[in-house]
Structures are given as structure tokens and as C-alpha cells.
Amino acid sequence: MPSVFISYSHDSPAHAERVLELANRLREEGLHTILDQYEENPAQGWPKWMDQNLAEADWVLAVCTEVFTARASGKAPAGTGKGVRWESTLAYQHLYDAGSENHRFIPVIFEAADSDHIPTPLRGATWYVLPSGYDDLYRRLTRQRKIVPPEVGAVKTLPPEPPPTGLFSETDDKTNPYDPWRPAIPPHFVGRERELRALELALEEGRSVSLVGDWRIGKTSLLRTWHRRQQTGGRVLRLLDGLQTEGASMAAFAGAVCGETVPDHAERAGDSIDAWARANTRAGLPPLILVDEFGTVIERLDHRFLERLRGLLGRIVLVLTSRRELDLIYEQMGRTSPFQNQLEVVTVGLLEPASAQALIRRGDKKVTDADQALLQRQAGRHPYHLQLLGRCLVDAHEQGMTREEAKDRYQTEAFSRLREVWNTLTTRDRTTLTDVLYGKAQGRLNLRNRGLLTRKNELFGEVLADFLQESAE
């Protein structure tokens, strides 16, 4: 028979009565429930009674209210709530001894608004609103799953995928070797060894990662390439795109992860991913969830659902891409990121010099040495601009146009894209770029991370210098 210890604060007689009704119902339905109201005067004294029962109980229900949390955190007036303070100290010690893994402590509330008063050490746990959530709580306490996963069947054999179409092949003279609009995946992916190694090390250690890079800098190419590399590692994988349907809501997001219909409810969606993660851990390897353009879906996902995702870190590994650091996105929203200090930040900037040269040489059969020199001057090591200008040059040769006409066509499109980036910059960043153009400044770290400046604090290419000069006119 499972045993349940209830920890609560004596806010009012009405609150104590609700706690007693909960305890009575649990006992009537087969759970050995321990409550101070059942005791007159324990022989060992209240502190030892609390310590013994909290340590021995299979489950500990923390009935969370503003008063409960104030007393548990030591913010209540001196001399009040000594029982809650003692119980919370013991509970925190048990959590610490368990390596911060919570297998027994369950927050419950009687009012939905009290979710804001769940103590910090328990905020990552599944919580229940009573009485509406009583059945779900009872299932948890009696280990009766609402959804029983089917038996794992035999692995299905799938035919190999056909070779990619529309991509450059050294033997296909009719294909433009440069494609600025589609992600580059193997065998057309180049470079990013530093970023790939950082992802590998993080995964080996079970850490989650925030991949941050500017528009068209290559985040998607990196994410999809790494996803392919992990497909033979024995780990369950999910690849989501925040710009597609899976980024529309919590239900769509969680459904894409779990492969089933999920309610558009923060707790239930979180529970579904939790159950999926437990069922899909293979040989001790937690499943890996990759989410491209995560920064675009933040406002569409309930904050509590994101807190549940944070609470699952360790049982899942997340790799999230965004155009800015998540903390800065939340700061602009006037909120604190639920992932603060939980994700390793890996920036995606300009290509390495050798990788940029490899990308330029992709067009050896299509462009001249003079074209390649123009590519290097105009686009530097920026993957999007290299591919955009390369495409314009190849098209120009095939259409009988001059190199200058190809450059003009390129800059028309490039300036439009640079203008989008310019509109996201602060006044200080704009001034810094202009000062770098005229040799008056040394640059800033965030501009280097965004790929606008090189590590030597130079503009990434002549196209940016031309854009800045035109913008100043």
C-alpha cells in the first residue's frame, strides 16, 4: 500500500479542512495517508515525527499557497510556520541527497493562481490543481498510467532515399553549383568543425545547447547536418522547425515530439513529453530534440510549458536555434527566460577561411579566377552572400551578361537582406559599423558573433561597405 505524507501550512481553518478532506479521500481509496491532523501528540515529538514520516513516505504532497512558500523559504515573520519551515528544510535535504532528482515530491494546489507560489526546487515537477486534477494525481500516486504505450515492435525496413535533386553535382554541368536559399546538407555542407565539436561534446555530457546565429548564417544547415550524423548513434531523435506547423502551438509542438495527438494544455503537453522521454531512452541515452528557429515560437508556447521542458533537461537533450540569445529575447518581452543558465550557448558566425574557399571552389567549372576573386572580396566568408553572388555569376555567364551586371544583380538582393539586418541593430551597433568602415572603431563582440565583422574587426566583405556607404548618403 503506497504511503503519502501531506505537507501544508495552516493558512486558515477552511484551508485545513480542504487538506483534511483530501487526506480522507486518499485513505478511503487505498492510500496510507499521513497528516498532522490525525495526531494529537506524537510520542517522539513533532520534529522527529515529521522527519520520520517524510523520509519513509513513498510520496510527499506539498500543498502550495502563498503562505506555504513564504514560510518554506523563510520569508514569513519570525516565529510563524515552524512546522512548514522544518518540513521544507528536510524536503530540500532529501532532494539534495538525491542529486536534485525528484521522484517523490509532488506540488498540489487548490487554486490555479497558486501555481505562482510553487517553491523553486519543485517548479520543474508536474503539479496538480484540485479537485479537478484529482484523478490524474491518484493515477500518479497509484502508478496507474493514463496512456499505456504499445509493445515495441520489430524495426521496419525502409528503402534507401534517392539522391538529392536540384543540388550541385560535379558531374552535372546543367546545375548551378550555388544555392543561397536551401540549407546545405552533406555532401554539400562545408566547415563548422568548431560548432560540430561543441555539439558533440555537449551531447556526450548530456548538456543542452542554444545555437545562436544571424539570418542566413547557416544555423539550419548546421542543425540538419548534425541531425544526420546522429542517426546512427542509437539515440531517438526529433527534428522540428519553428517556422512550420509544429511551431504553431503547444499541442502541435508536443504532438510532433511524441508522434500523437496532445492537448493544448501546458501540464498535459509537458506530461506527454515526459512520458515519451521515459519510453524512448535507449541504453541510458536520453532522446535528442532539435528545434530550428525556436526563437520564433517562444510567444506561442505557454511559459509553464517551457518551464516543464526545462525541468526535463537531463531526461531529454535540447538543441535550439535562434537568431538572438534566448535570454535577450525574453528580456525584450519583459520576462526571465525559463532556460536561463541551463543551455550552453554556441554562436554560428562566419565560415572558417578554408571552408569559405571550399565553398567558392564549388563553382570551379562555372566561374573564372576573376569571378572567384570577386566572390572573396565582396562576400568574404559569409555563406549566404558567397552563394548568392556565386549564383548570380553563374547565371550571368549562361545568359551572356557581364561580371558587373552580375554584381549589380547580386547587390540589389544583398542590400535588401542587409537592410533587414540593419533594422534589428541598435543605434550603437550601427554607429560602430560605420566607424569601422572609416577606421574609427575596433568593433564589438556581438557584431563579430553575428557575422557582420571578422575576428580582426573588419567588415565581412565589400558588399557591407558598399551598403553602409549607400545608407549614409
C-alpha positions in Angstrom: 0.0 0.0 0.0 1.6 3.3 -1.1 2.1 5.8 1.7 1.5 9.6 1.3 2.8 12.4 3.6 1.0 15.7 3.2 3.0 18.9 4.0 1.0 22.2 4.2 0.6 25.4 6.0 -2.2 26.3 8.4 -3.4 29.3 6.4 -7.0 29.2 7.7 -9.5 26.8 9.2 -11.1 26.4 5.7 -7.7 25.6 4.2 -7.0 23.0 6.9 -10.4 21.5 6.2 -9.7 21.1 2.5 -6.4 19.4 3.3 -8.2 17.0 5.7 -10.8 16.2 3.0 -8.0 15.4 0.6 -6.3 13.1 3.1 -9.6 11.4 4.0 -10.4 10.7 0.3 -6.9 9.3 -0.3 -7.2 7.0 2.7 -10.7 5.8 1.6 -9.3 5.0 -1.8 -6.4 2.8 -0.6 -3.5 5.1 0.2 -1.9 5.2 3.6 -2.1 8.9 4.1 -0.2 10.7 6.9 -1.5 14.1 8.2 -0.7 16.0 11.3 -4.4 16.5 11.9 -4.7 12.7 12.6 -2.2 13.1 15.5 -2.8 14.6 18.9 0.7 14.4 20.4 3.3 12.1 18.8 5.4 10.5 21.5 8.7 11.3 19.7 7.7 14.9 19.3 6.6 16.8 16.2 10.1 17.4 14.7 11.0 13.7 14.8 7.5 12.7 13.7 7.9 14.9 10.6 11.4 13.7 9.9 10.5 10.0 10.1 7.3 10.2 8.1 8.7 12.5 5.4 11.7 10.1 5.0 9.6 6.9 4.9 6.7 8.0 2.8 6.5 6.8 -0.8 5.1 10.2 -1.8 5.1 13.7 -0.3 2.4 16.1 -1.3 3.3 19.8 -0.9 0.1 21.8 -0.7 1.4 25.1 -2.2 -0.1 28.5 -1.3 1.5 31.9 -0.8 1.7 31.4 2.9 3.3 27.9 2.5 6.0 29.2 0.1 6.7 32.2 2.3 7.2 30.0 5.3 9.2 27.4 3.4 11.6 30.0 2.0 12.0 31.7 5.4 10.3 34.9 4.3 7.5 34.8 6.8 7.7 36.7 10.1 9.9 35.0 12.8 8.1 32.5 15.0 5.4 31.6 12.4 5.1 28.4 10.4 7.7 26.5 12.3 6.3 23.1 11.1 6.4 24.1 7.4 9.9 25.5 7.8 11.1 22.3 9.4 9.4 20.1 6.8 10.7 22.1 3.9 14.3 22.0 5.2 14.0 18.2 5.4 12.5 18.1 1.9 15.2 20.2 0.4 17.8 18.0 2.1 16.2 14.9 0.6 16.3 16.5 -2.8 19.9 17.4 -2.4 20.8 13.9 -1.3 19.1 12.5 -4.4 21.3 14.6 -6.7 18.4 17.1 -7.3 16.3 14.3 -8.9 12.7 14.5 -7.7 11.0 11.1 -7.6 8.7 11.7 -4.6 7.7 15.3 -4.0 4.5 16.5 -5.8 3.2 20.0 -5.7 -0.6 20.3 -5.4 -2.8 23.5 -5.3 -6.4 24.3 -4.7 -6.5 27.4 -6.8 -4.9 27.7 -10.3 -3.4 31.1 -9.3 -1.3 29.4 -6.6 0.9 27.9 -9.4 3.0 31.1 -8.9 3.7 30.0 -5.3 5.2 26.6 -6.0 8.7 26.7 -4.3 11.6 26.9 -6.7 13.0 23.4 -6.1 9.6 21.9 -7.1 8.8 24.2 -10.1 10.2 21.6 -12.6 7.9 18.9 -11.3 4.4 18.1 -12.5 1.8 19.8 -10.3 -2.0 19.2 -9.9 -4.9 21.6 -9.4 -7.5 20.0 -7.0 -10.2 18.9 -7.1 -10.3 18.9 -11.0 -6.9 17.1 -11.2 -7.6 14.6 -8.5 -7.9 11.6 -10.9 -4.6 12.4 -12.5 -2.9 12.8 -9.1 -4.5 9.5 -8.0 -3.1 7.7 -11.1 0.3 9.1 -10.3 0.2 8.0 -6.6 -1.0 4.5 -7.5 1.2 4.2 -10.6 -1.7 3.7 -13.0 -0.8 5.2 -16.4 -3.5 7.0 -18.3 -1.8 6.1 -21.6 -0.1 2.7 -21.8 2.4 2.6 -24.7 2.1 -0.4 -27.0 4.8 -3.1 -27.1 7.8 -2.2 -29.1 7.6 -4.0 -32.4 10.2 -5.1 -34.9 12.2 -2.5 -36.7 10.7 -1.7 -40.1 13.0 -1.9 -43.1 12.8 1.2 -45.3 14.2 1.6 -48.8 17.2 4.0 -49.2 16.4 7.6 -50.1 17.0 8.6 -53.7 20.0 11.0 -54.2 19.0 14.7 -53.7 17.8 16.5 -56.7 18.4 20.1 -57.7 21.6 20.2 -55.8 25.1 20.6 -57.3 26.9 17.6 -58.6 30.3 17.7 -60.0 29.1 15.6 -63.0 26.1 17.7 -63.7 27.1 20.7 -65.9 23.5 22.0 -66.1 23.1 22.7 -62.4 24.1 26.0 -60.7 26.6 24.9 -58.0 25.5 27.7 -55.7 22.1 27.7 -53.9 21.6 30.5 -51.3 18.1 29.6 -50.4 18.2 25.9 -49.3 20.1 24.5 -46.3 23.4 22.8 -47.3 23.5 19.2 -46.1 26.1 16.5 -46.8 27.8 16.1 -49.2 27.4 19.9 -49.9 27.9 21.0 -46.3 31.3 22.6 -45.6 33.2 23.6 -42.4 31.7 24.4 -39.0 34.1 22.0 -37.3 34.3 24.1 -34.1 30.5 24.2 -33.8 30.1 20.5 -34.6 32.7 19.5 -32.0 30.9 21.7 -29.4 27.6 19.9 -30.1 29.3 16.5 -29.9 30.9 17.3 -26.5 27.7 18.7 -25.1 25.8 15.6 -26.2 28.4 13.3 -24.7 27.9 15.1 -21.3 24.1 15.3 -21.6 24.1 19.1 -21.9 21.6 21.0 -24.0 22.6 23.8 -26.4 21.4 27.1 -27.7 22.7 27.6 -31.3 22.7 31.4 -31.9 23.3 32.9 -35.3 22.1 35.7 -37.6 19.7 35.4 -40.5 21.1 33.1 -43.3 24.4 32.5 -41.5 24.0 28.7 -41.7 22.2 27.6 -38.5 19.7 25.3 -40.3 22.5 23.7 -42.4 24.5 23.0 -39.2 21.5 21.6 -37.3 20.4 19.3 -40.1 23.9 18.1 -40.8 24.3 17.3 -37.2 20.9 15.5 -37.1 22.1 13.3 -39.9 25.3 12.5 -38.1 23.3 11.3 -35.0 21.0 9.0 -36.9 23.4 6.1 -36.5 24.1 6.7 -32.8 21.3 4.6 -31.3 19.6 7.7 -29.8 15.9 8.6 -30.5 15.8 11.8 -32.5 13.2 14.5 -33.3 13.8 17.4 -35.7 11.3 20.3 -35.5 11.1 23.5 -37.4 9.6 26.5 -35.6 8.5 28.1 -38.9 6.4 25.1 -39.8 3.1 23.7 -38.3 4.9 22.2 -35.3 5.7 25.7 -34.1 2.1 26.9 -34.1 1.1 25.8 -30.6 1.9 23.7 -27.6 -0.3 20.9 -28.9 1.5 20.9 -32.3 4.9 21.1 -30.7 4.4 18.3 -28.2 2.5 16.3 -30.8 5.4 16.5 -33.2 7.7 15.2 -30.5 5.5 12.4 -29.2 4.0 11.4 -32.6 0.5 11.5 -31.2 -2.4 14.0 -30.5 -1.6 16.1 -27.4 -4.0 18.5 -25.7 -3.1 22.2 -26.0 -2.5 22.4 -22.2 0.8 23.2 -20.6 0.8 20.5 -18.0 -0.7 17.8 -20.2 1.6 18.6 -23.1 4.5 18.5 -20.6 3.4 15.2 -19.2 3.2 13.7 -22.7 6.8 14.7 -23.5 7.9 13.4 -20.1 6.2 10.0 -20.7 7.7 10.0 -24.3 11.1 10.7 -23.0 11.0 7.9 -20.4 9.7 5.4 -23.0 12.4 6.4 -25.6 15.5 6.4 -23.6 17.8 3.8 -25.2 20.7 2.2 -23.3 20.8 5.1 -21.0 20.8 7.7 -23.8 18.1 10.3 -23.4 16.3 11.3 -26.6 17.5 14.3 -28.6 15.1 17.1 -29.7 16.4 19.6 -32.2 14.3 22.7 -32.8 15.2 25.1 -35.6 14.1 28.8 -35.3 13.0 28.2 -31.7 13.1 32.0 -31.1 10.1 32.5 -33.4 7.8 30.2 -31.3 8.5 31.5 -27.8 5.4 33.7 -27.7 3.2 30.9 -28.9 4.3 28.4 -26.2 2.9 28.8 -22.7 5.5 29.9 -20.2 4.6 27.0 -18.0 5.1 24.5 -20.8 8.6 25.9 -21.4 9.3 25.5 -17.7 8.2 21.9 -18.0 10.7 21.4 -20.9 13.4 23.0 -18.7 12.5 20.5 -15.9 13.0 17.6 -18.3 16.6 18.6 -19.2 18.7 15.5 -18.4 15.9 13.2 -19.4 16.0 14.9 -22.8 18.7 16.8 -24.6 17.6 20.0 -26.5 19.4 21.9 -29.3 17.5 25.1 -30.0 18.4 27.6 -32.8 17.6 31.3 -32.6 18.7 34.5 -34.2 19.5 36.0 -30.8 20.3 34.6 -27.4 17.1 33.4 -25.7 17.8 35.5 -22.6 17.8 38.6 -24.7 14.6 37.7 -26.5 12.9 37.2 -23.1 14.4 40.4 -21.8 12.8 42.4 -24.6 9.5 40.7 -23.6 10.0 41.9 -20.0 10.3 38.3 -18.7 13.0 35.9 -17.5 14.0 33.1 -19.7 13.0 29.7 -18.3 16.2 28.3 -19.8 18.5 30.9 -18.1 21.9 29.3 -17.3 20.5 25.9 -18.5 21.8 25.9 -22.1 25.3 26.1 -23.4 25.5 29.0 -26.0 27.2 28.2 -29.2 27.5 31.0 -31.7 27.3 30.5 -35.5 29.2 33.2 -37.4 31.4 33.4 -40.5 32.9 30.3 -42.1 36.5 29.3 -41.4 38.8 30.6 -44.2 39.4 27.1 -45.6 35.7 26.4 -45.6 34.9 29.6 -47.4 37.5 28.7 -50.1 35.9 25.2 -50.5 32.5 26.9 -51.0 34.0 29.3 -53.6 35.7 26.4 -55.4 32.4 24.6 -55.7 32.0 26.6 -58.9 35.4 25.8 -60.5 33.7 24.6 -63.7 31.3 27.5 -63.9 33.3 30.7 -62.8 36.6 32.2 -63.7 39.5 33.0 -61.4 38.4 36.7 -61.7 34.9 35.7 -60.5 36.4 33.8 -57.6 38.4 36.8 -56.6 35.3 39.0 -56.7 33.5 36.4 -54.5 36.2 36.6 -51.9 36.3 40.5 -51.9 32.5 41.0 -51.9 31.3 38.2 -49.7 34.3 37.3 -47.6 33.4 34.3 -45.5 29.7 34.8 -45.3 28.0 31.6 -46.6 24.8 33.2 -47.8 26.5 36.1 -49.6 29.0 33.7 -51.2 26.3 31.5 -52.6 24.1 34.5 -53.7 26.9 36.2 -55.6 28.1 32.8 -57.0 24.7 32.1 -58.3 24.4 35.5 -59.9 27.8 35.0 -61.6 27.0 31.5 -63.0 23.6 32.8 -64.2 25.3 35.8 -65.8 27.7 33.6 -67.8 24.9 31.4 -69.0 22.8 34.4 -70.1 25.6 36.3 -71.8 25.8 39.0 -69.1 28.9 40.8 -67.8 30.5 40.4 -64.4 29.5 43.9 -63.5 25.9 43.1 -64.4 26.1 40.0 -62.2 27.4 42.1 -59.3 24.6 44.7 -59.7 22.0 41.9 -59.6 23.7 40.5 -56.5 23.9 43.8 -54.7 20.2 44.5 -55.3 19.2 41.4 -53.4 22.1 41.6 -50.9 21.2 45.2 -49.9 17.6 44.1 -49.3 18.8 41.4 -46.9 21.3 43.7 -45.2 18.6 46.2 -44.7 16.6 43.6 -42.7 19.6 43.0 -40.5 20.3 46.8 -40.2 16.8 47.3 -38.9 17.5 44.9 -36.0 20.7 46.7 -34.9 20.8 49.2 -32.0 21.9 52.7 -32.7 25.3 51.9 -31.0 25.8 48.9 -33.3 25.0 51.0 -36.4 27.4 53.7 -35.3 30.1 51.1 -34.6 29.8 49.5 -38.1 30.0 53.0 -39.7 33.1 53.8 -37.6 34.7 50.5 -38.6 34.1 51.4 -42.3 36.1 54.6 -41.8 38.7 53.1 -39.5 37.4 54.9 -36.3 36.4 51.9 -34.2 37.6 48.4 -33.2 34.2 46.6 -33.4 32.2 44.8 -30.8 31.8 41.1 -29.8 28.1 40.9 -30.7 28.8 42.2 -34.3 31.5 39.5 -34.7 29.1 36.9 -33.4 26.5 38.0 -35.9 29.0 37.6 -38.8 29.0 41.3 -39.7 32.6 41.7 -38.6 35.5 39.3 -38.8 37.6 38.3 -35.8 40.0 41.0 -36.9 37.2 43.6 -36.6 36.9 44.1 -40.3 33.7 44.3 -42.3 32.9 40.8 -43.6 33.0 41.9 -47.2 32.9 44.8 -49.6 29.2 44.4 -50.0 28.7 45.5 -46.4 31.0 48.5 -47.0 29.0 49.4 -50.2 25.7 49.1 -48.3 26.9 51.3 -45.4 28.1 54.0 -47.8 24.8 54.0 -49.7 22.9 54.1 -46.4 24.8 57.1 -45.3 24.1 59.1 -48.4 
